[in-house]
Amino acid sequence: METVAAAYNTVFYERADPRVKTWWLMTSPWPLAAIIVAYLTTIKVFLPAYMSDRKAFELRLLIKWYNVIQIIANAVVTWGILTSGWTTTYHFGCMLPDYSMNPEALRMLSFLWWTIILKLFELFETVFFLLRKKEKQASFLHIYHHVSTLIIIWSAVKYVGGGITSFSPMINNAVHVIMYSYYLLSSEGSPAVKSFLIKYKKWLTIMQMVQFTLMILYSVQVFFPSCPAPLGITVLYFPNVIFVYYMFYNFFKQNYGRQNNMKKNEIKNHNDCKNF
């Protein structure tokens, strides 16, 4: 038991970034674990039971403002990460995290922490799906992607908040600005706008796969002998990105890979990981 306690203390305290030790959700892994357990219990147990004998909720206004908030929030956090190093001192080589109290390093760390909040906010999407009785949209891909991304960004802030680690959240948040803009326009736009957008829906999935490719190509340099970056988080990061890419690729093949499915997409809005 003492060995387990010592290992726990080493992993979650001694090796953690001391700058975030008092930040909300960062003191220990238990608050995040509790949120994830509550999320999974809600969507797998409580909501299915609650909706079993009820009609679907419309939630049109709620989802509209959810998309608006996501567009603004993701744009702000993307800009914050971009201007906390990438437009000043960062480059596309091996950028190590800056653990100092430098104002720019702290600004970078704070915007990465806000990315955790964005990922927590995204968990409501599954709730919306189930309240609208869109159970197929609450797929394994959707749920796994939300939970795994949340764990990884939390780990990044906890241990390596800055440097090469900031590239993936920056790209991901920027992609989400485009995605939520699409969802807002496709649900609130005129019939002509909706007809135009549905033709390009598959490009949302393509954009996400391109995103994952860029993340892998840039981040793989941590394994180069010339890059002394911390490798602990890579145990979570690389297998997850590759697995999620594979699932998105399968989704793309199933929904857009054949001509008959492409014809169906012209008249029906198919499922997507975050489609409203």
C-alpha positions in Angstrom: 0.0 0.0 0.0 2.8 2.4 0.8 4.3 1.7 -2.6 1.0 2.5 -4.3 0.7 5.7 -2.3 4.3 6.7 -3.1 3.7 6.1 -6.8 0.4 8.1 -6.7 2.2 11.0 -5.0 5.0 10.9 -7.6 2.8 10.8 -10.6 0.1 13.3 -9.6 2.1 15.7 -7.5 5.9 15.5 -7.7 6.0 15.3 -11.6 3.1 17.8 -12.1 3.6 21.4 -13.1 3.6 23.3 -9.7 2.0 26.3 -11.4 -1.3 24.6 -11.7 -1.4 22.8 -8.4 -4.1 25.1 -7.0 -6.1 25.6 -10.2 -9.7 24.3 -10.4 -9.7 20.6 -11.5 -5.9 20.4 -11.4 -5.3 19.6 -7.7 -5.8 15.9 -8.2 -7.3 13.5 -10.8 -10.4 12.8 -8.7 -12.5 15.8 -9.7 -12.1 15.0 -13.4 -12.7 11.3 -12.8 -15.9 12.2 -10.9 -17.1 14.3 -13.8 -16.4 11.5 -16.4 -18.2 8.9 -14.2 -21.1 11.3 -13.8 -21.2 11.9 -17.5 -21.2 8.2 -18.5 -23.7 7.3 -15.8 -26.0 10.1 -17.0 -25.9 9.2 -20.7 -25.9 5.4 -20.2 -28.3 5.0 -17.3 -30.3 8.0 -16.2 -31.2 9.7 -19.5 -32.2 6.5 -21.4 -34.5 5.6 -18.5 -35.9 9.2 -18.3 -36.6 9.4 -22.0 -38.0 5.9 -22.5 -41.6 7.0 -22.3 -41.3 10.6 -23.2 -41.4 12.5 -26.5 -38.3 14.0 -27.9 -37.4 17.6 -26.8 -36.8 20.1 -29.6 -34.2 22.2 -27.9 -33.9 24.4 -31.0 -33.2 27.7 -29.1 -30.9 26.0 -26.6 -28.8 24.4 -29.3 -28.6 27.6 -31.3 -27.1 29.5 -28.4 -24.9 26.6 -27.5 -23.4 26.8 -31.0 -23.0 30.5 -30.8 -21.1 30.2 -27.5 -18.9 27.4 -28.8 -18.0 29.5 -31.9 -17.0 32.5 -29.7 -15.3 30.5 -27.0 -13.2 28.4 -29.3 -12.2 31.4 -31.4 -11.1 33.3 -28.2 -9.1 30.3 -26.9 -7.5 29.6 -30.3 -6.4 33.2 -30.5 -5.1 33.1 -26.9 -2.9 30.1 -27.6 -1.8 31.5 -30.9 -0.7 34.8 -29.4 0.9 33.3 -26.3 3.9 32.0 -28.2 3.1 31.0 -31.8 3.1 34.6 -33.1 6.2 35.5 -31.0 8.9 33.0 -30.0 7.5 29.6 -31.0 8.6 27.7 -34.1 7.6 24.3 -35.7 10.7 22.6 -34.4 11.1 21.0 -31.0 9.5 23.5 -28.6 9.9 22.5 -25.0 7.4 23.6 -22.3 8.3 26.8 -20.4 7.7 26.1 -16.7 8.7 29.5 -15.6 6.5 32.3 -14.3 7.1 34.3 -17.4 3.9 36.2 -18.3 3.7 34.7 -21.8 4.3 31.2 -20.5 1.6 31.6 -17.9 -0.8 33.1 -20.5 -0.2 30.0 -22.6 -0.9 27.7 -19.7 -4.1 29.6 -18.8 -5.5 29.3 -22.3 -4.7 25.6 -22.4 -6.6 25.3 -19.1 -9.5 27.0 -20.7 -9.4 24.3 -23.4 -10.3 21.8 -20.6 -13.4 23.9 -19.9 -14.3 23.9 -23.6 -14.1 20.1 -23.6 -16.2 19.9 -20.4 -18.8 22.1 -22.1 -18.9 19.7 -25.1 -20.2 16.9 -22.9 -23.6 18.6 -23.0 -23.8 17.6 -26.7 -24.5 13.9 -25.8 -27.2 15.1 -23.4 -28.8 17.1 -26.2 -28.7 14.0 -28.5 -30.5 11.8 -25.9 -33.1 14.5 -25.0 -33.9 14.8 -28.7 -34.0 11.0 -29.0 -31.0 11.0 -31.5 -29.4 8.0 -29.8 -27.5 7.0 -33.0 -25.6 10.3 -32.8 -24.4 9.4 -29.3 -22.2 6.8 -30.9 -19.1 5.1 -29.5 -17.0 7.4 -31.6 -18.8 10.5 -30.2 -18.5 9.4 -26.6 -14.9 8.0 -26.8 -13.7 11.1 -28.6 -15.2 13.5 -25.9 -13.8 11.5 -23.0 -10.4 10.7 -24.4 -9.8 14.3 -25.5 -10.8 15.6 -22.1 -8.3 13.3 -20.4 -5.5 14.2 -22.7 -5.9 17.9 -22.5 -6.1 17.7 -18.7 -2.9 15.6 -18.7 -1.2 18.2 -20.9 -2.1 21.1 -18.6 -1.1 19.0 -15.6 2.4 18.1 -16.8 3.4 19.9 -20.0 1.4 23.1 -20.4 3.1 24.8 -23.3 5.7 24.2 -26.1 5.1 21.5 -28.6 2.0 20.4 -26.6 0.1 23.5 -27.4 0.0 22.8 -31.1 -2.8 20.2 -31.1 -5.2 22.1 -28.8 -4.7 25.2 -31.0 -5.5 23.4 -34.2 -8.4 21.5 -32.6 -10.0 24.6 -31.2 -9.7 26.3 -34.6 -11.4 23.4 -36.3 -14.2 23.6 -33.8 -14.8 27.2 -34.8 -15.5 26.0 -38.3 -17.5 23.0 -37.2 -19.9 24.9 -34.9 -20.3 27.7 -37.5 -21.4 24.9 -39.9 -23.9 23.5 -37.4 -25.3 26.9 -36.6 -25.8 27.8 -40.3 -27.2 24.4 -41.2 -29.8 24.6 -38.4 -30.6 28.4 -38.6 -29.9 29.3 -42.2 -32.3 29.7 -45.1 -33.3 26.6 -47.2 -30.9 27.8 -49.8 -28.0 27.9 -47.3 -28.9 24.5 -45.9 -29.1 23.0 -49.4 -25.6 24.5 -50.1 -24.1 23.3 -46.8 -25.3 19.7 -47.0 -23.3 19.2 -50.2 -20.1 19.9 -48.3 -20.9 18.1 -45.1 -18.4 15.3 -45.8 -15.7 18.0 -45.7 -16.2 18.3 -41.9 -15.0 14.7 -41.5 -12.2 15.3 -44.0 -11.1 18.4 -42.1 -11.0 16.4 -38.9 -8.8 13.7 -40.5 -6.5 16.4 -41.9 -6.3 17.8 -38.4 -5.3 14.5 -36.9 -2.7 14.0 -39.6 -1.1 17.4 -38.9 -1.1 16.7 -35.2 0.7 13.4 -35.7 3.2 14.8 -38.2 4.2 17.7 -35.9 4.1 15.9 -32.6 6.1 12.8 -33.8 9.3 14.9 -33.5 9.2 14.3 -29.7 10.7 10.9 -30.5 13.7 12.4 -32.3 17.0 12.1 -30.4 17.5 15.9 -30.9 14.2 16.7 -29.1 14.4 16.2 -25.3 10.7 16.7 -24.8 8.9 14.8 -22.0 7.5 11.6 -23.3 5.0 10.6 -20.5 1.9 12.0 -22.1 2.7 10.4 -25.5 1.6 7.1 -24.1 -1.9 8.5 -24.1 -1.7 10.9 -27.0 -0.4 9.0 -30.0 -2.5 5.8 -29.6 -5.5 7.9 -29.1 -5.0 10.2 -32.1 -4.4 7.2 -34.4 -7.4 5.3 -33.0 -9.7 8.3 -33.4 -8.4 8.9 -36.9 -9.2 5.3 -37.8 -12.7 5.7 -36.5 -13.3 8.9 -38.4 -11.9 7.2 -41.5 -14.4 4.3 -41.1 -17.2 6.8 -40.5 -16.2 8.6 -43.7 -16.1 5.3 -45.7 -19.5 4.2 -44.4 -21.2 7.5 -45.0 -19.5 9.0 -48.0 -17.4 6.3 -49.6 -20.0 4.9 -51.9 -22.1 6.5 -54.5 -25.4 5.4 -53.1 -24.6 6.8 -49.7 -23.5 10.1 -51.3 -26.9 10.3 -53.0 -28.6 9.7 -49.6 -26.6 12.5 -48.1 -28.2 15.0 -50.5 -31.6 14.4 -49.0 -30.8 13.4 -45.4 -28.4 14.8 -42.9 -26.4 11.8 -41.8 -24.9 11.3 -38.4 -21.7 12.9 -37.4 -19.6 13.0 -34.2 -21.0 16.4 -33.3 -23.9 17.0 -35.8 -26.9 19.1 -34.7 
